[in-house]
Amino acid sequence: MPTSIGWVFSRLRLRTAKTSDRDTGVTPRPGGPCWEGTDRGDKMFTTTAFSVWDLNEDLLAGLDSIGWEFATQVQKETIPIALTGKDVIGQARTGSGKTAAFGLPTMNACQPTGELQALILAPTRELANQVAEELSIIQGESGLNIQTVYGGTDLEKQARNLQSGVDIIVGTPGRVMDMTERGHIDLQKPTFFVLDEADRMLDMGFFPDIMWVVERMTNREQTLLFSATFPQEIIDAANEFMNDPDFVLTNTEKLDIPPIEQYSVRIGRANKLWVVGRLLTRMSEEDQTIIFTNTKRMVELLVQRLKKHRFDVEGIHGDLSQNQRDKIISNFKSGKSRVVIATDVAARGIDVDGITLVINYDVPDDVDNYVHRIGRTGRIGRKGEAWVLVGRDDIPQINKISATHSLNITETEAPELPEGTDRDPVKKQEDNAEAADVFGMVPIRLNTISLSKYAISTEIISSLKCTELAIGDIMINEDHTIVEVHNKHASLAIRSLTANGHEATIVEG
């Protein structure tokens, strides 16, 4: 079995899409809501119309009904190959139009017979729902019965839906396995197989389940695999179950980053909520925001705290029931709710074009997750912003993220309040923790050398009514003095020293 990345380029036929396309000499018509209001459409859309391909009339009519006339890069490069019946490996990020890239060839190969012809696997329930919904829209009057199969919902209800006849299943690996073992799915029937977001499947430990499914699809004739990145495990697996696939590279590592503005704010944990309050206050009535945290607990805390400050927010994480998660996502998609707080896993099914702001409340532990997060905005050429709140301990990780993906993250201050707003929705707290060392000592600079160490120590102890343990090292330099004061007393020490005629400031970093 080949084990090097070179296999991809030597074994597979490599097709690299250009970032722009002028082959037809025509100007794309704004097609669909994802185009409107953008100035970067030429980087995502091509001048290739869907009508140039041998798609059935119902599909073309469905595309026309929603204003989709011209293909995105991944669609342009993938669809004509897939229509020939060849296996295809496609590289494309979420939001690039890949659902239609695999969905159109899949539906074009199916007939509304009520017999299972195609299986599409997705990593999460939410993403499976999203894929099924989009396919149902773009199929027009094709009459294909598209059913979802995933955990967290009534198994018997899903079984009844399948028994009534199904042409295409969109499901998660675990539930597809379960339904197969119970006799509700016959994996020998489908000839068309799609694996969506393969890298996320790998991260979530689903590849053994996927191989279990593949081994039972004995009549499989065509396979389409899509992934944003290609770890060696995916390449090796593709070599196992795909038949001489074409490799479609529609984005390099750099192109995988959405064309959005990225900002970082150096801030302590005590004032992260203050920054979030300012960012949310800047939202227009049409804007939508997603806030990412690293833990379910932090989702819950942020929801509580922001609601306390009269922000209308909802939180989504893996401990919620499927009905709760579906309701939250539905409210967000419809625009009924405008701010959602989520963990990385829970956000996988949130595919909303209207997201204009992503806030990384926590810096992600995985460098790739940062790209997945910010990819929620700037969808199909839309404008957007991504902000990351960086504490002192986060600096090595954000530097690693920036270097790994060649990101241009502008370090800036917290945004100003919008015009007409004179009060912060969340009050800024005194926070010296970012300047403290591991023992909690905060360095304070005094622009004086006239006082002795004893005089400085006595003055602080007297004014703060604290013990000498609250004071660390005192260093008298040529033009200034540094005195260490415990974080618990630092703010009061600064006010006291300033009141006594000394210019006192915290030494940052």
N, C-alpha and C positions, 0 to 999 in steps of 0.2 A: 504494500500500500504506500503511495507517495506520502511523504510527510513534510514537505517544504512548501512555502508559499509559491515558489516557482512553478509548482504544478498547475496553479490557476492560470498562469500565463502561457505555459507550454501545452497543457492538455486542453484547456477550454479556449474557445474562440472569444477573444477579448474585443468588446465594442465599447469605446469610450465616447460618451456624448459630449458635444460642445456646449458651452454655457450660453450660446446664442445660436440662432439658426435663421438663415436668410434664403433658404433654397427655393422658396416659391415666389419670392418677390412681392408678396402681399403683406398687408398690415393686419395683424390679428384684431378681431373685434372683441371688445370686452365681453367675455362670456362667463356669466355666473357671478355670484356674490364674491367669490374669492379674488376676482380681478379688480373689482371696483375700488377706487380710492388709492391705488398703488402707483408708484413710479418705478417699480422694479420688475414689472411683469415680463420684460424681455429676458430676464435672467432665469425665469422659471418656465415660461411658455415658449412654444415654438410657433412657426407659421404653418405647421402641418395640421391639416384639418382631419377630423375623425372620418369624414366622408371618403377619404382616399383609400381607406382599407375595406376589405370585404367583410364588413359587419352586417348582420341582418337588419332589415328595415325597422323592426321594432326597437332595437337598441339605438339606432341612429335617431329615431323619433324621440326616444326617451332622453337622449343627450340634448337634442334640440329643445325639448320642452323645458329644460332647466338652464338653457343658455350656454351649454358647453359646445363650443365650435372647434377650438384649437387645443391640441394636446400639449401636456407638459413634457419636459425632457424625458423622464422615465417612461411615460406612455409612448412617446415617439420611438424610443429605442427598443422597447419591450414588445409592444403589441404586434407589430408585423412579424417578428420571429415566432412568437407564441401562436399566431394564427396559422403557421405552417405545420404545427404539431410538434415542434422541437421543445426539448427541455430548456429552461432558462433560469439562470441565477442572476437576480437583479440587486444592485446596491442602490439604495435610496433611503433618505430619512423620512420619518413621519411628517406628513404635511406636504409631500412633494407630488401627490397624486397617484401613489402606488396602488391604492385600492382599486381604482379603475384600470390600472395597468395590468393587474392580474384578473380583475373582475370581468372586464369586457371579453377577453379571449375565453374565459371559463364559461360565461353565459352564452357566448356565441356557439360553443361546442355542445350545449345542452338543449334538450327539447322538453316541453311541458308534458311529460308522460307520467309523472308521479313515481317514477323509479329513480333511485339514487344514482346520479351520474358524476357528481363532483363533491369532494371533501376539502374544506378550507380549515386549517388549524391556526388559531391565534393564541397568544400567551395568557390573556386574561378574559374574564367574562365581559368586561366593559368593551374591550376591543372587538370581541366577537360580535357583540350587539351593534357596535358602530359599523363594522364591515357589512353585516346583514342589512342594516338600514340603508346604507349607501347603495348597495347592489339592488335592493328593492326599488329604489328611486330611479336609478339609471337604466333598469331593464325595460322601462316603459310598459308597453302592452304585451310583453313576451309571454306572460302567464306562468313563469317559472315559480315553483313553490320553494322558497328559501326559508329554512328553519335553523334556529340556533340551538345548540346543545352545550350547556355548561352547568357547573355545580352551583350550589347555593339557591337553587329554585326547585320546584316540585318535579321530581323525576318522573312520576306517573303521568303528569300533564305533558311533559316533553315526549314521553313514549307514545301517548295518544296522538300527538301532532305528527309524529313520524309514521304511525300506522295509517293515517289518513292519506299518506302519499307525500313524498318529498323528492325534489330534483337536486337540490344543493343543500349541503349541511355546512354551517359555519360553527365550529365548536372549539372547546379547549381540550387538550390531550386527555386529561384525567377522566372527564365525563364521557368522551367518545369511547375510551377503553371500557368504562363501566357499562355503557349502553350496548357495546358490542358483546361483552360477556353475558349480558342479560338477554341477548337475542333481538334487540330492538334495531340494531344497525348491522347490516351485512357488508363488511369491508371488501368482499369480493366483487361487489357491483360497481363501485365508482371507477371510472377510467381516468379521471382528472383529479390531480392532487396539488394543493397550494399550501405552502408553509410560509406564514407571514411573521415578520420580526423574529427571524431565527436566532439572532444574537441574544434577544431577551429570553427566548425559550431556553437557551443554553444557560444564561445567568440564573434562571429560576429552577434549573434542574430537571427540565422536561424532556431532554433528548432521549433517555431510555424509553419513555412513554411513546415518543414520536417513532422511534425505531420499531417498537412493538406494533404500532399502527401500520407502518410502511410494510412490514413483513407480511401482514395479512391482506394487503391490497394487491392480490396476485394478478389482477387484470388491469393494473395501472398502466396507462399508455403515455401520459404526459405529466410532468412535474414542473411547477414553478416555485422557486424559492427566493424570498426577499429578505434582506437584512441590511442594517445600516453599517455594520462592521462585519469582518470575517475572521474571527479567531480560527486557529488551526483546526480545532475540533469540528467546526462547521465545514471546513474544506474537506476534511477527511470523511465526514459523514456524507457529503454530497457525492464524493467519489464512490461511496458504497451503493447509494440507491438512485442516482441520477444517470441518465443515458446520454453521454457526450453532450453536456449542456453548453449553451452559449452564455458567456459571462458579460452582463451589461453593466458597465461602470458609468453611472450617470452623475456621480459626485465623488470627488476625491475627498480626503480628510478635511481639507480646507473648505470645500464646497458643501460639506455636510453641516456647516454652521449657518444658521439662518441669517439673512441680511438685516440684522437689527442692531440698535444701539445697546451697548453693555456698559454698566456702571458698577463700581464697588464703593461701599461706604465703610470706612474703618470705624467700628462702633462696639462698645461693650454690650454685654447681654442685657444689662439693666435698661438700655435705651434703644434696643432694637424695635420695640413696640412704638416708640416715638417716631422713628423713621418710617415704619410701616404706616402709621397714621397720616404722616405727611404725603406719602405716595398715594394712598387711597383718596385723600382729599383732592388730589390733582385729577382724579378720574372724571371724564365727562359722562353724561347719561348713557352714551352708547358703548362705553368701554367695558371690558370684562377683564378680571384679574385672577390669576392663580398664584397662591402662596405655597411654597414647598418647605416642609420640615423633614427631619430625618427620623422622627418617631411618631407613633400614634398618640402618645401622651402629649407631645407638644402640639399636635393638631387640636386636641381637646382643650388645652390651656389657651391657645391663641383664639379659638372660637369664643371661649368664655370671656377673655379679656377684651377682645374687640367688640363683642356685643355689649359689654359693660360701658364701652365708650361710644355706643350707639351706631356701630357699623353693622350693616346687614350682611352677615357672612354665614357660610355653611362649611362644615368639615367632612372629609371623606377619608376613611382608612379601612384596613382589612377586617377590623372587628365588627363593623356594621353589617347588618343583614343585607342580603342581595336586594330586597325591596327598598330598603333605606338608600342604598347606593344608587339604584336605578332612579329613584325619585330625585335625588340630589343632582345627578347627571342630567336628567330630563329638565329640571328647573334651570340648570346652567345653560343647556343647549338652547332652550326657548328664550333665554334672556330674562326669565323671571327672577333669577338670582344673578348677581354680577361679580361676586367674590367667593371663591372656593379655596379652602385650605386643604392640602393633600400630602400624603406620603408618595414616594416614587411609584410603588406598586399600584396603589389605588388610582393614581392619575393616568395609568396606561390607557384607559378607555375614554378619557376626556379629549375628544377631538372636536374642538370648537373654533371655527375660523375667526370669531370676533374677539379672541383674547389679544389684548394690546399690551398687557403688562404681566411680566413674570417676576415674582419676588422670591429670591432664595433666602428665606429666614435663617436657615442653616446651610452652611457650605456642605455639599454632598461628600460622603466618604469615598465614593467611586468617581473617578475623573470623567468617565463617560456619561454618568448620570447628569452631570451639569449640562451637557449638550442636549440630552433627552429633555431636560427641564425647559431650557430656553427655546427649544424647538416647538413649544406649545404656542409661541407667538411668532409673528412674521410668517404665518401660514400662506403658502402659495403666493408669495410676493407681498403680502401685507406688511405694513410698517408695524413696529413694536419696540418695546424696551424690555430689558432684563436687568434687574438689580440684585446684587448679592451683598449681604451684610456680613462683614468680616471682622472677627475678633482677633486679638493678638495671637492666640493659639491656632487660628485658621490660616495664618499667612503662608506657612509652608504648603498647605494643601491648595490654596487658590493659586499660588505661584506654579505648582505642579500642573494644575488644570490648564492654566493659561499657556504654559510651555508646551504641554502635550498636544493641544489642539491649535496652537498658534493664534490665540485669541487676543483681540484688542479690547481689554476691559479697562475702561477709564476710571481711575481712582478720583473720587470727588467727595464733596461734603453732602450732608443730607439736603434734599431739595428744599427750596424756599416754599413757603405757603403760597397758594394761588392768590391772585389779585382779588381783593375784597374780603379775604379771610384774615382776621387779626388775632386769632387765638388757635393754638395747637389743640387738636382733638385729644391728643395724649400728651400729658405734661412731661417735659424732659427731667430726668432724675440726675442728682449729683452722683457721679460714678467715677471713682478713681481706680477701680479694679484693673483696668487695662494697663495702667502704669505700674502696678504693684509687682514685686518679685514673688518668688514661690513662698516666701515667708509672710507675704502680705504687706511688705514695707514699700511705701510710696516715696520716691525722691522729689524733694521740693527745693527749688532754686531760690536763693536769696541774693539779690543784687547788692551785697554788702560783704565786707571782710572786717568790719569794725568790731563785730561781736566775737567774743571767745566761744569755744565749744560749750563751756560751762554756762555762760550767759544765755546762749540760745536754748540749751536744754532746760535751764531753770525757768526761762520765760514761757516755754511751751508747756511744761509740767504745771506751772502755776495757773496759766490761763485755761488749760483744758481740764485741770484737776484730775490728771491721769498719773500713772506710775512711770518710772523711767524705762520700763519695758516697752512702752509705746514709742520710744525713740530709738532709732538705730544709729548707724554711722553718721558722723558729722565731718564733712571734708571741706576745709577752707582752702580755696584756690587763689590765684593771683587777682581775679576781679570779681569773684562770686563765691558763695558758699552753698554746698549741698547738704541738706539735712533729711534723713530718712524718718518718716513718721508712719505708723501703722495705718492701713486703709480706713479703719474704723474712726480715726481721729483726723485724717488728712484734710478734709474740707474745713473743719473747724479750726485747724492749725493755720491754714492759709488765711482765713478771715481774721483770726487773732493777730497774726504777724502783720497783715496789711493794715489793720486798725492801729497798730503800734508804729506805723511809719516805714515798714519794710515792704519792698516789692517782692512778693512771693508768688511763684508759679510752679505748676507740676511739670516735671521733666518727662515728656512722652517718649515711649519706646525705649 
